[in-house]
Amino acid sequence: MSSPVRRKFLISSIVAALAAAAAVLFAPSAPASAHGNVIGPSSRNYGCFERWGSKFQDPAMATEDPMCWQAWQANPNAMWNWNGLYREGVAGNHQGAIPDGQLCSGGRTESGRYNAMDAVGDWKATSIGNSFTVQLFDGARHGADYIRVYVSRPGYNPVTTPLKWSDLELVKSVPNTPAAQWTHQQSNGVQQDIPVSVSGRSGRALVYTIWQASHSDQSYYFCSDVNFGGSQPSPSTPSSPSASPSQPSSPSASPSVSPSVSPSTPASGACSATFAVTSTWQGGYQGEVRVTAGSSAIKGWRVLLTYPGTPPIQQGWNATLTTSGNTVQATNAGYNGSVAAGGSTSFGFLASGASATPTLSCTATV
């Protein structure tokens, strides 16, 4: 091979390799369908996904939710894969497998994907009373050999101090419970509601949950930031992730300043849907659909997005998407189908080409 041709070949190979690496870094992956997480009080990575996953381009996260911002920068897949924070082969020796200071990452499990969950700081906290409910979602219907709920001891401050095993007090233990016996049976999994009571608590604390799945020796670990008796302001509009402090997690995206919004007519008063373009970049954009319940609570929802031509949607989250002709059907996930009267939830997607506003229709199960 001549020298000029060889140089061209090497350059082409390097460019191709860099492009492949960029695709891995920048393209968010859909959450794994298996496994699960504590969705209430939301764990650190599920809370970050819930608040910001549908607008992961928005730089407002850096000031409005800085702990989630650092987590998205450290590894966006910790949020996209919010249901995969587990270790295998622990054999019940949780304290032996997980060092102090690493409890929220499961001992830096999954090759360090969740390390940012251990970061000390002012994570968004859920306000709860001394009696509260832990909601554990199991997307694969594993069931549980046991579930243990701990609360950090009085005097421990998660804003300033790394979590140690000695900081925790066991407050609830649930014995072997097959998935068929969990509290809520849903289309995309099951949910176990675990009532917990403590006494005389106020201020910031951590709720730590260990779920030992039944299908194998697979242990899940979740840190949920709470505020006993306090008031937590409503979270800001969800925003955007990033891959590392020096790297953007998406291709040169700029948030849409004036997002286009398309309302739908409520279906028999059950639900309505609105569409907004939340960010755009050359060759693509991100969209969000917000589903709002009418005068009555709903148990599930379905939104039809109809386009004038072939739907441009490439990837979505917080809903199951199926395409037929020029219509995309979005059906709620197992964890966001129930919406209180007047309440709302959302799902998002990435799309190719110039931003296009679909015609929306919403139907609900009440």
Disulfide bonds with the S-S distance in Angstrom:
Cys48-Cys68 1.92
Cys104-Cys223 2.02
Cys271-Cys362 2.03
